[in-house]
């Protein structure tokens, strides 16, 4: 019994040490926001997507050293033309996912080597995720250790844009994936990292009479508590926003295959704080009833993970 207790204590101390060693990482960081094409683009989808990703090269920036003792914040906005297209017949969204990434280049070589060891372990032991063909690993080692840029992935989130099948002008967000491998934020207690992700989508379009229109389509905040480091997806089930009115699809667009402009603004705040119970600040937030569609609305989800 004493040996078992000693082993458990040693494991707890090892886990505690590893958790602390992944926090308070002093590093130059790059915050990246990308929009991804839908999967059903055929065999040439990859090449097309790479061409679009080149548009984001100028949109990336090296995050300022604005970290406070317990909080770190990042902001980014990108504007995308051709929000809708009619390449495959009916009008549909050109993009399906918002990817939020943060890369870091630790200032100390010893900390970088230590983090690489943790990342190797994370990738080797990561759980399999469901795919169309069965199951697969979410990350390859090259995804988290970018040798060509000498930096490491430390934050990754995926938010899907879901259109109503009968009306692409009605949309909701689905927060599908969230992973944090390490952070600049200083964590004093094990597994007590919190993160707030804010997404604002603004649209510009012309009405049927040609007059310009502009509106905030949706503003959604997600506040996650008690996050854990590693390759495991912190979101068990996709978190759905309310339905909202998107950029309208105008009638008579036979000669206009691409249209609509959208501006996506993303902010990520990481902070240390006390554990809290699950809070849903918007009653019926997960309601599938489209009568609850919001206009110029904002909502917040606050959730703790066990």
Backbone as numpy.savetxt, mean C-alpha at the origin, in Angstrom:
# Nx Ny Nz CAx CAy CAz Cx Cy Cz
10.95 -29.67 32.76 10.11 -28.46 32.76 10.99 -27.19 32.76
12.06 -27.22 33.60 12.94 -26.05 33.68 13.62 -25.79 32.34
13.99 -26.90 31.64 14.62 -26.73 30.33 13.65 -26.10 29.34
12.38 -26.55 29.40 11.37 -25.99 28.50 11.17 -24.50 28.76
11.08 -24.15 30.06 10.91 -22.74 30.41 12.11 -21.92 29.97
13.30 -22.49 30.16 14.51 -21.78 29.75 14.54 -21.57 28.24
14.12 -22.61 27.49 14.09 -22.49 26.02 13.08 -21.45 25.57
11.91 -21.44 26.23 10.88 -20.45 25.88 11.37 -19.04 26.19
12.05 -18.89 27.32 12.57 -17.57 27.69 13.63 -17.12 26.70
14.50 -18.04 26.29 15.53 -17.69 25.31 14.92 -17.28 23.98
13.86 -18.02 23.56 13.17 -17.68 22.30 12.53 -16.31 22.39
11.91 -16.00 23.53 11.27 -14.70 23.72 12.31 -13.58 23.66
13.45 -13.82 24.31 14.52 -12.81 24.30 15.06 -12.61 22.90
15.21 -13.72 22.14 15.69 -13.63 20.77 14.72 -12.85 19.90
13.41 -13.14 20.05 12.38 -12.44 19.29 12.35 -10.96 19.66
12.46 -10.70 20.97 12.47 -9.31 21.45 13.63 -8.55 20.87
14.81 -9.18 20.89 16.00 -8.53 20.36 15.83 -8.24 18.87
15.32 -9.24 18.14 15.13 -9.07 16.70 14.16 -7.93 16.40
13.09 -7.83 17.20 12.12 -6.76 16.99 12.76 -5.41 17.20
13.53 -5.27 18.27 14.17 -3.99 18.55 15.22 -3.66 17.49
15.91 -4.66 16.98 16.95 -4.43 16.00 16.39 -4.02 14.65
15.11 -4.20 14.42 14.48 -3.79 13.16 13.91 -2.38 13.25
13.95 -1.75 14.40 13.41 -0.40 14.56 14.53 0.61 14.74
14.15 1.91 14.60 15.11 3.01 14.80 16.30 2.87 13.86
16.01 2.50 12.60 17.06 2.35 11.59 17.31 3.70 10.93
18.46 4.27 11.16 18.81 5.53 10.53 19.22 5.27 9.08
18.49 5.88 8.14 18.71 5.55 6.74 18.17 6.65 5.84
18.72 6.72 4.63 18.12 7.53 3.58 17.03 6.70 2.94
15.82 7.27 2.81 14.68 6.50 2.36 14.07 7.07 1.09
13.55 6.18 0.27 12.87 6.55 -0.97 11.43 6.07 -0.88
10.48 6.99 -1.00 9.06 6.67 -0.91 8.48 6.65 -2.31
7.84 5.56 -2.70 7.39 5.35 -4.07 5.91 5.02 -4.09
5.16 5.67 -4.98 3.76 5.34 -5.21 3.61 4.99 -6.69
3.01 3.84 -6.98 2.85 3.38 -8.35 1.41 2.95 -8.59
0.99 3.06 -9.85 -0.29 2.48 -10.28 0.01 1.31 -11.21
-0.69 0.20 -11.00 -0.42 -1.01 -11.77 -1.59 -1.34 -12.68
-1.25 -1.89 -13.86 -2.26 -2.36 -14.79 -3.01 -3.56 -14.23
-4.23 -3.82 -14.71 -4.91 -5.08 -14.35 -4.12 -6.28 -14.86
-4.38 -7.44 -14.29 -3.66 -8.65 -14.68 -4.03 -9.14 -16.07
-5.28 -8.89 -16.51 -5.75 -9.48 -17.75 -5.32 -8.65 -18.95
-4.01 -8.46 -19.10 -3.52 -7.69 -20.24 -2.85 -8.55 -21.30
-2.88 -9.86 -21.13 -2.31 -10.73 -22.13 -0.81 -10.88 -21.99
-0.18 -11.57 -22.95 1.24 -11.90 -22.85 2.16 -10.70 -22.87
1.72 -9.57 -23.42 2.57 -8.39 -23.50 2.37 -7.43 -22.35
1.58 -7.84 -21.36 1.25 -6.93 -20.26 2.50 -6.44 -19.55
3.47 -7.34 -19.31 4.67 -6.95 -18.58 5.42 -5.82 -19.25
5.62 -5.94 -20.56 6.36 -4.91 -21.28 5.61 -3.58 -21.26
4.30 -3.65 -21.44 3.50 -2.42 -21.41 3.60 -1.77 -20.04
3.51 -2.60 -19.01 3.56 -2.07 -17.65 4.90 -1.40 -17.37
5.99 -2.01 -17.84 7.31 -1.42 -17.62 7.40 -0.06 -18.28
6.79 0.07 -19.48 6.78 1.36 -20.14 6.05 2.41 -19.33
4.94 2.02 -18.71 4.19 2.95 -17.88 4.96 3.27 -16.60
5.62 2.27 -16.02 6.36 2.52 -14.79 7.45 3.55 -15.01
7.96 3.64 -16.24 9.00 4.64 -16.50 8.48 6.05 -16.25
7.17 6.24 -16.37 6.58 7.55 -16.10 6.78 7.97 -14.65
6.96 6.99 -13.76 7.04 7.31 -12.35 8.45 7.64 -11.89
9.44 7.49 -12.77 10.81 7.72 -12.34 10.99 9.13 -11.81
10.38 10.10 -12.48 10.50 11.47 -12.02 9.63 11.78 -10.82
8.70 10.87 -10.49 7.80 11.12 -9.38 8.35 10.61 -8.06
9.41 9.81 -8.10 9.99 9.30 -6.88 10.84 10.39 -6.22
10.97 10.30 -4.93 11.82 11.28 -4.27 12.47 10.67 -3.04
13.60 11.25 -2.67 14.31 10.79 -1.48 13.71 11.48 -0.28
13.16 10.70 0.64 12.44 11.28 1.78 13.38 12.11 2.64
12.87 13.24 3.14 13.65 14.08 4.04 13.82 13.39 5.38
14.86 13.80 6.09 15.10 13.23 7.43 14.22 13.95 8.43
12.91 13.66 8.37 11.95 14.35 9.24 11.49 13.48 10.39
12.17 12.34 10.61 11.73 11.41 11.64 11.87 12.03 13.03
10.80 11.95 13.82 10.85 12.34 15.21 11.18 11.09 16.03
11.25 11.22 17.32 11.68 10.10 18.14 10.73 8.91 18.03
9.44 9.17 17.84 8.48 8.07 17.81 7.61 8.06 16.56
7.85 8.94 15.60 6.96 9.00 14.44 7.75 9.37 13.19
7.32 8.80 12.06 7.92 9.10 10.78 6.80 9.24 9.76
6.86 10.28 8.92 5.78 10.56 7.97 6.34 10.71 6.56
5.57 10.25 5.58 5.97 10.31 4.17 4.75 10.72 3.35
4.97 11.55 2.34 3.88 12.01 1.48 4.31 11.93 0.03
3.33 11.65 -0.85 3.62 11.58 -2.28 2.33 11.71 -3.06
2.39 12.43 -4.19 1.25 12.56 -5.10 1.71 12.29 -6.52
0.86 11.62 -7.29 1.13 11.42 -8.70 -0.14 11.70 -9.49
0.02 12.23 -10.68 -1.11 12.49 -11.57 -1.00 11.57 -12.78
-2.11 10.97 -13.15 -2.14 10.00 -14.24 -3.21 10.38 -15.25
-2.81 10.49 -16.52 -3.78 10.70 -17.58 -4.40 9.37 -17.99
-5.47 9.44 -18.75 -6.09 8.25 -19.31 -6.53 7.27 -18.22
-7.34 7.77 -17.31 -7.83 6.97 -16.20 -8.72 5.83 -16.69
-9.47 6.09 -17.76 -10.29 5.06 -18.41 -9.75 4.80 -19.82
-10.11 3.64 -20.37 -9.79 3.37 -21.77 -10.87 2.45 -22.33
-10.89 2.35 -23.66 -11.84 1.46 -24.33 -11.10 0.51 -25.26
-9.88 0.12 -24.87 -9.08 -0.76 -25.71 -9.74 -2.11 -25.95
-10.52 -2.59 -24.96 -11.10 -3.93 -25.05 -12.62 -3.87 -25.15
-13.15 -2.75 -25.69 -14.60 -2.63 -25.85 -15.19 -1.64 -24.88
-15.93 -2.11 -23.87 -16.54 -1.19 -22.90 -15.47 -0.40 -22.13
-15.85 0.78 -21.66 -14.93 1.59 -20.89 -14.54 0.88 -19.60
-13.26 0.91 -19.28 -12.76 0.31 -18.05 -11.58 1.13 -17.53
-11.26 0.94 -16.26 -10.13 1.65 -15.68 -8.82 1.14 -16.26
-7.91 2.06 -16.49 -6.61 1.67 -17.01 -5.73 1.02 -15.96
-5.99 1.32 -14.68 -5.16 0.81 -13.60 -6.02 0.10 -12.57
-5.41 -0.89 -11.89 -6.17 -1.71 -10.97 -5.67 -1.65 -9.53
-4.40 -1.25 -9.32 -3.82 -1.29 -7.98 -2.94 -0.09 -7.71
-2.95 0.35 -6.46 -2.01 1.35 -5.97 -0.97 0.61 -5.13
0.29 0.73 -5.51 1.37 0.11 -4.74 2.14 1.21 -4.00
2.31 1.02 -2.72 3.03 1.97 -1.88 4.28 1.26 -1.35
5.44 1.81 -1.64 6.69 1.16 -1.25 7.62 2.17 -0.58
8.44 1.65 0.29 9.47 2.48 0.91 10.76 1.67 0.95
11.82 2.24 0.40 13.13 1.61 0.39 14.07 2.41 1.29
15.03 1.72 1.90 15.95 2.39 2.81 17.37 1.93 2.56
18.30 2.87 2.69 19.72 2.56 2.64 20.31 2.92 3.99
20.49 1.94 4.88 20.98 2.23 6.24 22.32 2.95 6.21
22.48 3.88 7.14 23.72 4.65 7.21 24.88 3.82 7.72
24.60 2.82 8.56 25.65 1.98 9.12 25.70 0.65 8.37
26.89 0.30 7.90 27.04 -0.95 7.15 26.71 -2.16 8.01
27.06 -2.11 9.30 26.78 -3.25 10.17 25.28 -3.47 10.32
24.50 -2.37 10.42 23.04 -2.51 10.51 22.47 -3.04 9.20
23.03 -2.60 8.08 22.56 -3.09 6.78 22.79 -4.59 6.66
23.98 -5.05 7.05 24.27 -6.48 6.98 23.34 -7.27 7.90
23.06 -6.71 9.07 22.17 -7.37 10.01 20.75 -7.47 9.45
20.28 -6.37 8.83 18.94 -6.38 8.24 18.86 -7.35 7.06
19.91 -7.46 6.29 19.92 -8.42 5.19 19.75 -9.85 5.70
20.35 -10.13 6.86 20.18 -11.45 7.46 18.72 -11.70 7.81
18.08 -10.69 8.42 16.65 -10.82 8.75 15.81 -11.00 7.49
16.13 -10.22 6.44 15.35 -10.31 5.20 15.51 -11.67 4.54
16.69 -12.22 4.56 16.90 -13.57 4.04 16.00 -14.56 4.77
15.95 -14.44 6.10 15.10 -15.33 6.90 13.62 -15.11 6.58
13.22 -13.84 6.42 11.83 -13.54 6.09 11.41 -14.17 4.78
12.26 -14.05 3.77 11.93 -14.57 2.45 11.89 -16.09 2.45
12.81 -16.70 3.17 12.87 -18.17 3.20 11.67 -18.76 3.95
11.17 -18.06 4.95 10.09 -18.61 5.79 8.74 -17.97 5.52
8.63 -17.13 4.48 7.37 -16.44 4.23 6.26 -17.42 3.87
5.04 -17.15 4.31 3.92 -18.03 3.96 3.55 -17.88 2.50
3.03 -18.95 1.92 2.58 -18.90 0.53 1.27 -18.14 0.44
1.06 -17.46 -0.69 -0.19 -16.73 -0.93 -0.90 -17.33 -2.13
-2.21 -17.17 -2.15 -3.01 -17.74 -3.24 -2.79 -16.97 -4.52
-2.67 -17.69 -5.64 -2.54 -17.10 -6.97 -3.53 -17.78 -7.89
-3.62 -17.29 -9.12 -4.54 -17.91 -10.08 -4.14 -19.34 -10.40
-2.84 -19.61 -10.34 -2.37 -20.95 -10.66 -2.20 -21.85 -9.46
-2.53 -21.36 -8.26 -2.36 -22.15 -7.05 -1.83 -21.30 -5.92
-0.58 -21.55 -5.50 0.05 -20.75 -4.46 1.46 -20.39 -4.88
1.98 -19.32 -4.31 3.34 -18.88 -4.63 3.83 -17.96 -3.52
5.11 -17.68 -3.52 5.67 -16.73 -2.58 5.40 -15.31 -3.06
5.10 -14.42 -2.13 4.78 -13.04 -2.49 6.01 -12.28 -2.94
7.18 -12.61 -2.36 8.40 -11.86 -2.65 9.54 -12.81 -3.00
10.36 -12.37 -3.93 11.65 -12.99 -4.17 12.70 -12.13 -3.47
13.86 -12.67 -3.26 14.89 -11.93 -2.53 15.24 -10.63 -3.24
15.22 -10.65 -4.58 15.56 -9.45 -5.34 14.52 -8.34 -5.16
13.32 -8.70 -4.70 12.28 -7.70 -4.46 12.55 -6.89 -3.21
13.23 -7.47 -2.24 13.44 -6.79 -0.96 14.88 -6.29 -0.80
15.82 -6.87 -1.55 17.20 -6.40 -1.53 17.56 -5.98 -2.95
17.59 -4.66 -3.18 17.90 -4.15 -4.51 19.40 -3.91 -4.61
20.10 -4.89 -5.14 21.55 -4.79 -5.22 21.99 -3.62 -6.09
21.23 -3.36 -7.18 21.64 -2.30 -8.10 21.55 -0.91 -7.47
20.67 -0.75 -6.48 20.54 0.55 -5.80 21.07 0.51 -4.37
21.51 -0.66 -3.97 22.08 -0.82 -2.63 21.11 -0.34 -1.55
19.85 -0.77 -1.64 18.89 -0.44 -0.60 17.96 -1.62 -0.35
17.12 -1.49 0.67 16.29 -2.58 1.15 14.83 -2.14 1.23
13.92 -3.04 0.87 12.49 -2.75 1.01 12.11 -2.83 2.49
11.51 -1.77 3.01 11.09 -1.84 4.42 9.60 -1.61 4.63
8.86 -1.22 3.57 7.41 -1.04 3.69 6.78 -1.34 2.34
5.69 -2.11 2.35 4.99 -2.41 1.10 3.50 -2.58 1.38
2.67 -1.87 0.61 1.22 -1.97 0.75 0.60 -1.99 -0.64
-0.54 -2.70 -0.76 -1.26 -2.79 -2.03 -2.73 -2.48 -1.77
-3.26 -1.51 -2.52 -4.67 -1.14 -2.43 -5.26 -1.28 -3.83
-6.32 -2.09 -3.95 -6.95 -2.32 -5.25 -8.08 -1.32 -5.50
-8.29 -1.00 -6.79 -9.43 -0.20 -7.23 -10.46 -1.16 -7.81
-11.60 -1.27 -7.16 -12.64 -2.21 -7.61 -13.80 -1.44 -8.20
-14.11 -1.70 -9.45 -15.24 -1.04 -10.12 -16.47 -1.94 -10.06
-17.62 -1.30 -9.99 -18.86 -2.05 -10.10 -18.92 -2.66 -11.50
-19.21 -3.96 -11.63 -19.20 -4.60 -12.95 -20.12 -3.94 -13.97
-21.20 -3.33 -13.50 -22.15 -2.72 -14.42 -21.92 -1.24 -14.63
-21.06 -0.65 -13.81 -20.84 0.79 -13.92 -19.44 1.14 -13.41
-18.46 1.33 -14.31 -17.09 1.63 -13.87 -16.97 2.97 -13.16
-18.03 3.78 -13.18 -17.99 5.06 -12.49 -18.32 4.94 -11.00
-18.60 3.73 -10.54 -18.81 3.48 -9.12 -17.68 2.57 -8.65
-16.94 3.01 -7.64 -15.69 2.36 -7.27 -15.58 2.23 -5.76
-14.77 1.29 -5.31 -14.39 1.21 -3.90 -12.92 0.79 -3.83
-12.30 1.08 -2.70 -10.92 0.67 -2.47 -10.91 -0.61 -1.65
-9.93 -1.46 -1.94 -9.74 -2.68 -1.17 -8.29 -2.74 -0.71
-8.06 -2.58 0.60 -6.71 -2.65 1.15 -6.38 -4.13 1.31
-5.46 -4.63 0.45 -5.23 -6.07 0.36 -3.97 -6.56 1.06
-2.90 -5.74 1.04 -1.63 -6.22 1.57 -0.92 -5.12 2.34
-0.26 -5.52 3.43 0.55 -4.59 4.21 1.68 -5.38 4.88
2.91 -4.97 4.61 4.08 -5.60 5.21 5.10 -4.53 5.60
5.70 -4.71 6.76 6.76 -3.82 7.22 7.93 -4.71 7.65
9.07 -4.56 7.00 10.23 -5.40 7.30 11.11 -4.78 8.39
11.19 -3.46 8.40 11.89 -2.73 9.46 11.46 -1.28 9.35
11.88 -0.42 10.27 11.38 0.95 10.24 12.38 1.93 10.83
12.24 3.18 10.44 13.02 4.25 11.05 12.44 4.63 12.41
11.16 4.37 12.58 10.49 4.69 13.83 11.11 3.90 14.98
11.28 4.55 16.11 11.84 3.91 17.29 10.72 3.19 18.05
10.91 1.90 18.30 9.92 1.09 18.99 10.49 0.66 20.34
9.79 1.01 21.40 10.25 0.66 22.73 9.67 -0.67 23.22
8.50 -1.03 22.73 7.85 -2.27 23.15 7.75 -3.21 21.96
7.91 -4.49 22.22 7.86 -5.48 21.14 6.52 -5.43 20.41
6.60 -5.55 19.10 5.41 -5.66 18.25 4.40 -4.58 18.57
4.87 -3.36 18.70 3.98 -2.25 19.04 4.12 -1.13 18.03
4.32 -1.51 16.78 4.42 -0.53 15.70 3.05 -0.27 15.12
2.71 0.99 14.93 1.45 1.39 14.32 1.73 2.12 13.02
0.78 2.08 12.10 0.94 2.80 10.84 -0.41 3.32 10.37
-0.42 4.55 9.92 -1.61 5.15 9.35 -1.34 5.41 7.87
-2.24 4.90 7.02 -2.13 5.09 5.58 -3.32 5.90 5.12
-3.06 7.03 4.49 -4.12 7.92 4.00 -4.05 8.01 2.48
-5.20 7.84 1.83 -5.28 7.90 0.38 -6.35 8.91 -0.01
-5.97 9.85 -0.86 -6.92 10.83 -1.40 -6.87 10.73 -2.92
-8.02 10.52 -3.54 -8.10 10.44 -5.00 -8.95 11.59 -5.51
-8.35 12.44 -6.34 -9.05 13.58 -6.95 -9.17 13.33 -8.44
-10.27 13.75 -9.04 -10.48 13.53 -10.46 -10.76 14.81 -11.21
-10.37 14.81 -12.47 -10.67 15.92 -13.38 -11.25 15.33 -14.67
-12.31 15.94 -15.17 -12.94 15.45 -16.38 -13.78 16.57 -16.99
-14.35 16.31 -18.14 -15.26 17.26 -18.78 -16.65 16.66 -18.84
-17.63 17.45 -18.51 -19.01 16.98 -18.56 -19.46 16.87 -20.01
-20.69 16.41 -20.21 -21.19 16.20 -21.57 -21.27 17.50 -22.38
-21.38 18.67 -21.68 -21.41 19.94 -22.41 -20.01 20.52 -22.58
-18.97 19.77 -22.16 -17.60 20.22 -22.35 -17.02 21.04 -21.22
-17.80 21.35 -20.20 -17.28 22.18 -19.11 -16.37 21.35 -18.19
-15.26 21.95 -17.72 -14.33 21.21 -16.86 -14.92 20.94 -15.48
-14.64 19.76 -14.95 -15.11 19.37 -13.63 -13.93 18.86 -12.81
-13.98 19.11 -11.51 -12.93 18.64 -10.61 -13.53 18.37 -9.24
-13.14 17.24 -8.62 -13.71 16.90 -7.31 -12.81 15.92 -6.58
-12.89 15.94 -5.25 -12.29 14.89 -4.43 -13.24 13.70 -4.48
-12.77 12.59 -5.02 -13.62 11.43 -5.19 -13.74 10.63 -3.89
-12.62 10.41 -3.23 -12.64 9.69 -1.96 -11.41 10.04 -1.15
-11.59 10.10 0.15 -10.49 10.27 1.09 -10.63 9.17 2.14
-9.67 8.26 2.17 -9.78 7.09 3.03 -8.55 6.99 3.93
-8.78 6.84 5.23 -7.70 6.66 6.20 -7.77 5.26 6.79
-6.62 4.63 6.93 -6.52 3.32 7.57 -5.52 3.45 8.70
-5.93 3.10 9.90 -5.05 3.20 11.06 -4.84 1.81 11.64
-3.63 1.27 11.46 -3.33 -0.09 11.89 -2.54 -0.08 13.19
-2.93 -0.94 14.13 -2.25 -1.04 15.41 -1.61 -2.41 15.58
-0.56 -2.45 16.38 0.09 -3.70 16.77 0.57 -4.50 15.57
1.28 -3.81 14.66 1.83 -4.48 13.49 3.09 -5.25 13.85
3.39 -6.26 13.05 4.56 -7.09 13.29 5.48 -7.03 12.08
6.76 -7.08 12.32 7.74 -7.07 11.24 7.78 -8.42 10.54
8.11 -8.38 9.24 8.30 -9.63 8.51 7.53 -9.67 7.21
7.62 -10.81 6.52 7.02 -10.97 5.19 5.57 -11.40 5.22
5.03 -11.69 6.40 3.63 -12.12 6.49 2.71 -10.92 6.27
1.71 -11.11 5.41 0.72 -10.06 5.15 -0.05 -9.77 6.44
-0.07 -8.52 6.86 -0.72 -8.14 8.11 -2.24 -8.04 7.97
-2.74 -8.11 6.74 -4.18 -7.99 6.51 -4.74 -9.38 6.20
-5.56 -9.90 7.09 -6.10 -11.24 6.92 -7.17 -11.28 5.82
-8.07 -10.31 5.86 -9.12 -10.20 4.86 -9.07 -8.79 4.27
-9.29 -8.64 2.95 -9.26 -7.30 2.35 -10.21 -6.34 3.09
-9.73 -5.11 3.30 -10.52 -4.10 3.99 -11.15 -3.20 2.93
-12.47 -3.22 2.85 -13.19 -2.52 1.79 -13.67 -1.16 2.26
-13.51 -0.17 1.40 -14.03 1.16 1.68 -15.49 1.21 1.26
-16.21 2.29 1.59 -17.54 2.46 1.00 -17.43 2.63 -0.52
-18.52 2.36 -1.22 -18.56 2.69 -2.65 -18.59 4.20 -2.80
-17.92 4.70 -3.84 -17.95 6.14 -4.10 -18.12 6.40 -5.59
-18.62 7.59 -5.90 -18.78 7.98 -7.30 -17.43 8.39 -7.85
-17.00 7.70 -8.89 -15.71 7.95 -9.51 -15.88 8.96 -10.65
-14.81 9.17 -11.41 -14.92 10.02 -12.60 -16.00 9.45 -13.50
-16.99 10.23 -13.89 -18.08 9.69 -14.72 -17.59 9.32 -16.12
-18.17 8.27 -16.64 -17.87 7.87 -18.02 -18.87 8.56 -18.93
-18.43 9.53 -19.73 -19.38 10.28 -20.56 -19.89 9.45 -21.72
-21.04 9.81 -22.20 -21.63 9.13 -23.37 -20.97 9.66 -24.65
-21.05 8.86 -25.70 -20.55 9.29 -27.00 -19.05 9.45 -27.03
-18.32 8.41 -26.64 -16.86 8.52 -26.62 -16.23 7.64 -27.69
-16.95 7.42 -28.78 -16.46 6.52 -29.81 -15.11 6.97 -30.35
-14.89 8.26 -30.44 -13.63 8.77 -30.99 -12.64 9.17 -29.91
-12.89 8.73 -28.70 -12.01 9.10 -27.59 -11.74 7.84 -26.77
-10.66 7.12 -27.10 -10.40 5.83 -26.47 -9.77 5.96 -25.09
-9.20 7.11 -24.77 -8.56 7.30 -23.47 -9.02 8.63 -22.89
-9.42 8.63 -21.64 -9.94 9.86 -21.06 -9.89 9.81 -19.55
-9.92 10.97 -18.93 -9.93 11.08 -17.48 -8.55 11.31 -16.91
-8.48 12.19 -15.92 -7.24 12.47 -15.22 -7.48 12.27 -13.73
-6.59 11.55 -13.06 -6.75 11.31 -11.63 -5.46 11.67 -10.92
-5.60 12.25 -9.73 -4.45 12.57 -8.89 -4.57 11.75 -7.61
-3.57 10.92 -7.35 -3.56 10.06 -6.17 -2.52 10.59 -5.19
-2.97 10.92 -3.99 -2.08 11.39 -2.94 -2.06 10.37 -1.81
-0.86 10.01 -1.39 -0.70 8.99 -0.35 0.18 9.54 0.75
-0.21 9.29 1.99 0.61 9.64 3.14 0.70 8.43 4.06
1.89 8.15 4.54 2.12 7.05 5.48 2.77 7.62 6.73
2.18 7.34 7.89 2.74 7.73 9.17 2.98 6.47 9.99
4.22 6.28 10.43 4.54 5.16 11.31 4.80 5.72 12.70
4.27 5.07 13.72 4.44 5.59 15.07 4.36 4.47 16.09
4.92 4.71 17.26 4.87 3.76 18.35 3.77 4.17 19.30
3.00 3.20 19.80 1.92 3.55 20.70 1.39 2.36 21.44
0.48 2.60 22.34 -0.08 1.52 23.14 -1.07 0.69 22.33
-1.26 -0.55 22.77 -2.20 -1.42 22.09 -3.63 -0.94 22.32
-4.48 -1.19 21.36 -5.86 -0.74 21.46 -6.77 -1.78 20.82
-8.00 -1.79 21.19 -8.95 -2.72 20.59 -9.37 -2.24 19.21
-10.02 -3.12 18.46 -10.50 -2.77 17.12 -11.56 -1.68 17.20
-11.40 -0.67 16.36 -12.37 0.42 16.30 -12.76 0.64 14.85
-14.02 0.67 14.56 -14.50 1.01 13.23 -15.30 2.30 13.37
-14.76 3.39 12.88 -15.35 4.69 13.14 -16.54 5.01 12.23
-16.77 4.19 11.23 -17.87 4.45 10.31 -18.84 3.28 10.36
-20.02 3.44 10.94 -20.98 2.33 11.02 -21.31 1.80 9.63
-21.35 0.49 9.51 -21.72 -0.12 8.23 -20.72 0.12 7.13
-19.45 0.31 7.50 -18.44 0.65 6.51 -18.27 -0.45 5.46
-18.46 -1.69 5.85 -18.26 -2.80 4.93 -19.54 -3.20 4.22
-20.53 -2.35 4.27 -21.82 -2.64 3.66 -21.68 -2.69 2.14
-22.19 -3.75 1.54 -22.11 -3.88 0.09 -23.25 -3.15 -0.63
-24.19 -2.63 0.11 -25.33 -1.96 -0.48 -24.88 -0.68 -1.17
-25.13 -0.57 -2.47 -24.66 0.60 -3.19 -25.47 1.86 -2.90
-26.53 1.71 -2.10 -27.26 2.90 -1.67 -26.44 3.72 -0.68
-25.35 3.13 -0.17 -24.51 3.85 0.78 -23.36 4.56 0.09
-23.44 4.70 -1.23 -22.38 5.38 -1.97 -22.14 6.77 -1.39
-20.86 7.11 -1.21 -20.54 8.41 -0.63 -20.10 9.38 -1.71
-20.33 10.64 -1.47 -19.87 11.71 -2.34 -19.03 12.67 -1.53
-17.82 12.95 -2.02 -16.89 13.83 -1.32 -16.78 13.40 0.14
-16.76 12.12 0.38 -16.78 11.61 1.75 -15.43 11.14 2.21
-15.25 11.09 3.52 -14.03 10.59 4.12 -14.41 9.60 5.21
-13.62 8.57 5.36 -13.89 7.59 6.41 -12.59 7.03 6.93
-12.63 6.48 8.11 -11.43 5.99 8.78 -11.66 4.58 9.31
-10.70 3.72 9.10 -10.70 2.39 9.70 -9.53 2.33 10.67
-9.80 1.92 11.88 -8.73 1.75 12.86 -8.79 0.32 13.37
-7.69 -0.39 13.25 -7.73 -1.82 13.55 -6.45 -2.27 14.23
-6.62 -3.15 15.18 -5.47 -3.78 15.84 -5.38 -5.21 15.38
-4.17 -5.69 15.20 -3.95 -7.08 14.80 -3.46 -7.85 16.01
-4.08 -9.01 16.24 -3.67 -9.85 17.37 -2.30 -10.45 17.12
